[in-house]
Amino acid sequence: MDLRHLRYFLAVAEAGHFGRAAERLHIVQPGLSVQIRALEEELGATLFVRSTRKVALTDAGKLFLVEARRTIEQAERAKRLVQRAARGETGVVRIGFVGNAVAAGTLSDDLLAFHGAWPNVALELHEMAPAAQQEAILADRLDIGYCPAFGVEFDAKLAVRLIGSWTWEVVMNSSHPFANRRSLSPATLADEPFILYAADGDDEGQLTILRQVLGKEPRIAHKVSSTLSVLALTGAGLGLALAPAPLSRIAAPNVVYRKLAGRGLKAELVAISRIGGEWGAVQRYLEMLGNRAA
């Protein structure tokens, strides 16, 4: 038994006549009669009382009519749900992010735009370090990640889209001798102790940036795994730190931000996703990111 048999049965039951039902279905009457006979044999019950002028449902047919309609309605509902999901109208987008994406306003702007366009799609947010985002996306536990690009090697199975680029700023305690300056040169910072952002224990990314900025091996006072830890230690006067310019929107106690003079180095934010994972709502989200970048 398949849905075709149920639709044939419903057509005959509603028309009360094999000929009219065949016309509605655009098939020949003998073929329809054969299909109904096959359905009755499979069920082991007679569904219709036949006469030369019309057909009527048996008691078994009346019972089957209710169930057949329910089955067809459920099948149509399932079809509509899948089609809506394929169009990106429903479903879930699982998003990983780092603090810079929030400070820059990039993540909230994207969430606002996407929710406005696709209000029935659920958005799941997970704050994750860059390496953890890659691992989760490749394991299909995450769909999209907002990740810094500096010093990160991306797996070849990931698509990488640039979604933000900013200058670097120097973060320090508000009573630091440099706090009264509007900008700082790399030479001024050469011998200062630094707080290193090293998510997942991976410090190579920021070390590379610091080496390029200072032109020498930096003095590392502390290594931390979160943006808030960077702000806490700089606020305590335990070292300076480099941070993307949008982080200066966070007004942390005892912390000031000063521009880094010279050096055209940029802090880049990228969106990463699994190649081949673009489907439904996730595809719509990635299309939105692509359109904004364009």
C-alpha positions in Angstrom: 0.0 0.0 0.0 1.3 3.5 -0.8 -0.1 7.0 -0.9 -1.2 6.6 -4.5 -3.5 3.8 -3.5 -5.0 5.9 -0.7 -5.6 8.8 -3.2 -7.3 6.4 -5.6 -9.5 5.1 -2.8 -10.4 8.7 -1.7 -11.3 9.7 -5.2 -13.7 6.8 -5.6 -15.2 7.3 -2.2 -15.8 11.0 -2.8 -17.1 10.7 -6.3 -19.2 7.6 -5.6 -18.5 6.4 -9.1 -15.4 4.8 -10.7 -15.8 6.6 -14.0 -16.0 10.1 -12.5 -13.1 9.2 -10.1 -11.0 8.1 -13.1 -11.6 11.3 -14.9 -10.6 13.3 -11.8 -7.4 11.3 -11.5 -6.7 11.4 -15.3 -6.4 7.6 -15.6 -8.6 5.0 -17.3 -11.4 3.4 -15.4 -10.3 -0.2 -15.8 -6.9 0.7 -14.4 -8.5 2.4 -11.4 -10.7 -0.7 -10.8 -7.6 -2.9 -10.8 -5.8 -0.7 -8.2 -8.8 -0.7 -5.9 -9.1 -4.5 -6.1 -5.5 -4.8 -5.3 -5.9 -2.5 -2.3 -8.9 -4.6 -1.0 -6.9 -7.8 -1.4 -4.0 -6.3 0.6 -6.4 -5.2 3.3 -8.3 -8.4 3.3 -11.6 -6.4 3.3 -14.2 -5.1 0.7 -14.2 -1.4 0.7 -17.0 -0.7 -1.8 -20.5 -2.1 -2.6 -20.5 -1.9 -6.4 -23.5 -1.4 -8.8 -23.8 -0.4 -12.4 -24.8 3.1 -11.4 -22.7 3.9 -8.3 -20.6 2.6 -5.6 -21.1 2.9 -1.8 -18.7 2.4 1.1 -19.0 -0.7 3.2 -18.5 -0.5 7.0 -14.9 -1.4 6.5 -14.7 1.3 3.8 -16.1 4.0 6.1 -13.5 3.1 8.7 -10.7 3.2 6.1 -11.9 6.5 4.8 -11.2 8.2 8.1 -7.7 6.7 8.4 -6.9 7.3 4.7 -7.8 11.0 5.0 -5.6 11.3 8.2 -2.7 9.6 6.4 -2.9 11.9 3.4 -3.2 15.0 5.5 -0.2 14.0 7.6 1.8 13.2 4.4 1.0 16.6 3.0 1.9 18.3 6.3 5.2 16.5 6.3 5.8 17.6 2.7 5.1 21.2 3.6 7.4 21.1 6.6 10.3 19.7 4.7 9.8 22.2 1.8 9.7 25.1 4.3 12.9 23.8 5.9 14.6 23.4 2.5 13.7 27.0 1.7 15.2 28.1 5.1 11.8 29.2 6.5 12.1 26.9 9.6 14.9 25.0 11.4 17.8 25.9 13.6 21.1 27.7 13.0 23.8 26.9 15.6 26.3 29.7 15.9 29.6 29.9 17.8 31.3 33.2 18.5 34.1 35.0 20.3 33.8 38.1 22.4 35.1 40.4 19.6 32.1 39.5 17.5 29.8 40.8 20.2 31.9 43.9 21.0 32.0 44.9 17.4 28.3 44.6 17.0 28.7 42.3 14.1 27.0 39.3 15.7 24.0 41.2 17.0 23.5 43.1 13.7 23.5 39.8 11.8 21.1 38.1 14.3 18.8 41.1 14.1 18.8 41.1 10.2 18.3 37.3 10.0 15.5 37.1 12.5 13.8 39.9 10.7 13.9 38.0 7.4 13.3 34.5 8.8 11.5 34.8 12.1 10.5 31.1 12.4 14.2 29.9 12.5 15.6 29.2 15.9 19.1 30.7 16.6 21.3 28.9 19.1 24.4 30.8 20.4 27.5 29.2 21.9 30.5 31.3 23.1 33.6 29.2 22.0 37.3 29.6 21.4 38.4 29.5 17.7 39.8 25.9 17.9 36.6 24.7 19.6 34.5 26.3 16.9 36.4 24.5 14.1 36.1 21.2 15.9 32.4 21.6 16.6 31.6 22.6 13.0 33.5 19.7 11.5 31.7 17.3 14.0 28.3 18.8 12.9 27.6 20.2 16.4 27.8 23.8 15.1 26.8 25.4 11.8 28.6 28.7 11.7 31.4 30.3 13.7 32.5 33.9 14.2 36.2 33.5 14.6 39.3 35.8 14.6 41.6 35.1 11.7 44.9 36.2 13.1 47.3 33.2 13.7 44.5 30.6 13.0 45.0 27.8 10.6 41.6 26.7 9.1 40.8 23.2 8.1 40.5 22.7 4.3 37.0 21.3 4.9 35.8 24.8 6.1 34.6 27.7 4.1 36.0 31.0 5.4 34.3 34.4 4.8 35.8 37.7 5.9 33.1 39.7 7.8 35.1 42.4 9.7 38.5 44.1 9.8 39.7 46.6 12.4 42.8 48.3 13.7 44.5 47.2 16.8 44.4 49.2 20.1 46.5 49.0 23.2 44.7 48.1 26.4 46.1 49.2 29.8 45.4 50.3 33.3 44.0 53.8 33.6 46.9 54.9 35.9 49.6 53.6 33.5 52.1 56.3 32.5 51.1 55.8 28.9 47.4 56.4 29.6 47.7 60.2 29.1 48.7 59.7 25.5 46.3 59.5 22.5 48.3 57.0 20.6 51.4 54.8 21.2 54.2 53.8 18.8 55.5 50.3 18.6 58.9 51.5 19.8 57.3 52.8 23.0 55.8 49.4 23.7 58.9 47.4 23.0 59.9 46.6 26.6 56.4 46.5 28.2 55.0 43.3 29.7 52.0 42.0 27.8 48.9 40.0 28.6 48.5 37.4 25.9 45.1 36.1 24.7 45.7 32.4 24.1 42.3 30.6 23.8 42.6 26.8 24.1 46.2 27.3 25.1 47.1 28.4 21.5 49.2 31.5 21.9 50.9 31.5 18.5 48.3 33.8 16.9 48.8 36.8 19.2 52.5 36.1 19.6 52.8 36.5 15.8 51.0 39.8 15.9 53.0 41.1 18.8 56.3 40.2 17.1 55.2 42.0 13.9 54.1 45.1 15.9 57.2 45.3 18.2 59.8 44.0 15.8 61.2 41.8 18.5 60.2 39.0 20.9 57.6 40.4 23.3 57.7 40.2 27.1 54.8 38.0 28.1 53.5 38.5 31.7 50.4 36.3 31.6 48.5 34.1 29.1 44.7 34.0 29.4 41.9 32.2 27.6 39.1 34.9 27.6 38.6 38.5 26.7 37.3 39.2 30.2 40.5 37.8 31.7 42.5 40.2 29.4 40.5 43.2 30.8 40.7 42.0 34.4 44.6 41.7 34.3 45.1 44.9 32.3 42.8 46.7 34.7 44.9 45.4 37.6 48.0 46.9 36.0 49.7 43.6 35.4 50.5 44.3 31.8 49.3 45.7 28.5 47.4 43.9 25.8 46.5 44.3 22.1 42.9 44.1 21.2 40.8 44.8 18.1 39.4 48.4 18.1 35.7 47.3 18.7 36.7 46.0 22.1 37.1 49.6 23.3 33.3 49.7 23.5 33.5 47.6 26.6 33.9 50.0 29.5 35.8 47.9 32.0 36.8 49.3 35.4 40.3 50.8 35.5 40.9 50.1 31.8 41.6 52.5 29.0 42.3 52.0 25.3 44.8 53.8 23.2 45.4 53.8 19.4 48.4 51.9 18.1 50.3 54.3 15.8 51.7 53.1 12.4 51.7 49.5 11.3 48.9 48.6 8.9 48.2 45.3 10.6 44.5 44.5 10.9 42.4 42.3 13.3 40.1 40.3 11.0 36.9 38.5 11.9 35.7 35.7 9.7 32.7 33.4 9.5 33.5 29.8 9.2 31.2 27.0 8.1 31.4 23.4 6.9 31.8 23.0 3.1 28.8 21.0 2.0 26.8 22.0 5.1 24.9 24.8 3.3 21.2 23.7 3.4 18.0 25.3 4.4 18.2 27.9 7.2 22.0 27.6 7.4 22.3 28.4 3.7 20.0 31.4 4.1 22.2 32.7 6.9 25.4 32.3 4.9 23.8 34.0 1.9 23.0 36.9 4.2 26.6 37.1 5.3 27.8 37.0 1.7 25.4 39.8 0.6 26.5 42.0 3.5 30.2 41.4 2.7 29.5 42.2 -0.9 
